[in-house]
Amino acid sequence: MSSHLSKTEYEIMEYFWGMGDKYTFGELMKYFNENLDKNWKKQTLNTFLSRLIEKGLLKKEKEGTKTCYQMKITKAQFKQNKARAILKESYDGKISHFIAALTGDDAITDVDEQELLSQIKAIKNNS
């Protein structure tokens, strides 16, 4: 699954995440052209939908004579995947490296360590 989206791809996904349903191509065309004044041609929307399917964010299914599009992952799952990809690509997959970069220090301070540990404990208690 790709976590890199163009502005328009993200806008389309925001619609699916906000509405949480499945839509026909015609319904999507109508929404984006009438509600968001996109003035897209069929090929334009088709290209964006195909890219989102290739990236693993949407799925399409045949329902009778119509093709319906539906989100494959939630917004929370997308954000989690994106965060993990950034951590892996830029910080050797280590949260401590991310925090060190965020704070501008080469090492995590005792305060940072305690805050991180508190957050981890809170997450574990909510599970």
N, C-alpha and C positions, 0 to 999 in steps of 0.2 A: 504494500500500500504506500502510495506517495503522500508525503505531507506538504509538498510544495504546490500551491495553487495560485493561479493568476487572480487578479482582482475580480474578474467576471466569474470565474469558476467558484470562488468563495461566495460571491453574491448568490449564485444559483444554489449552492449548498445551504446557505443561510435560509433560503426559502424552504427547502426540504426539512431542515432542522427545526424551523419555526412552525411548520405546518404538520410535519410528521405523518404524512399520508403518501399514497401513490397517485401519480398523475399521468394522464395521457399526453402525448406530444402536443396535441391541440390545446389542452388546458394550460400547458406551460407556455406555449406561444402567446396565448391570449393574456395570461398574467403579465409576462414580461413586456409585451408590446403595449398593452393597454394601461396597466397599472404603473409601470416603471418607464414608459415611453422609450423603449429600446429600439423600436423600428427594425427588429431583426428579420432576416429572411430565414426560411426553413433550414437552409444549409448551415447558417451561423449557429443556430440553437443545436442542430444535430451534431455539429463539430464539438461544441462544449459538452454536450451530454456524453458523446463517445469518449472524450478525454476523461471525464469523471468516472465512467465505467472502467476504462483502462487503469485508472489510478486506484480502483477498488472502493470508491466512495458511493457509487450508485449501482443499481442493478436494474435490468429491464426484463419484463416478463410479458409473454403474449397472453392476453385475456380475450378469448374469442377472436374478433377481427382487429382488436386494438392492442397496441403495445403500451404498457404502463411502466413508468420509471419510479423507483423507490430508493430511499437512502439505504445504504448497506451498513453504515456505522453512525453512531450518534455524534453530536458535536463534542461531548466530553471524551469519547473514544478518540476522535480526531485530534483533539488538543493533547491528549496523553501520548498518542503516537508521535505527534510533532515534537513534543518536549523530549521524548526519548531519542528521536532522531537527532535533534540538536545536541543533546548530551553526548550521544555516541560520536557524532561527526566532529564536534568542536572541543570536547572535554574528556576524551578517552573513556567515555561512559561513566565517569566518576562525578558524583555530586560535589565532592570536596574540591575538585578542580574548577567546577562551575562557580562555586561560592568564592574561591580564591580569586577568580577572574572578576567576579561581580564586585568584590570589595577592593580589588586592585592590589591585594597582598599576595605574597607567595605562599603564605600559610594561613590557616584558619585560626582566628583568635579564640581564646577560651570562651568569650561571650558568644561568638558565632557557633561554636560547638554546642554550648548549652541550649541556645535557641533551636538549633537543628535537632538536637536530641528531644527537646520538648515537643517539637512538631511531629517527630516520628512517634513518640509515645501517644500523642493525641490521635494520630491516624490509626495506630494499633488499637486504641481503646474504642474507636468508632467502628471497627470491623466486626 
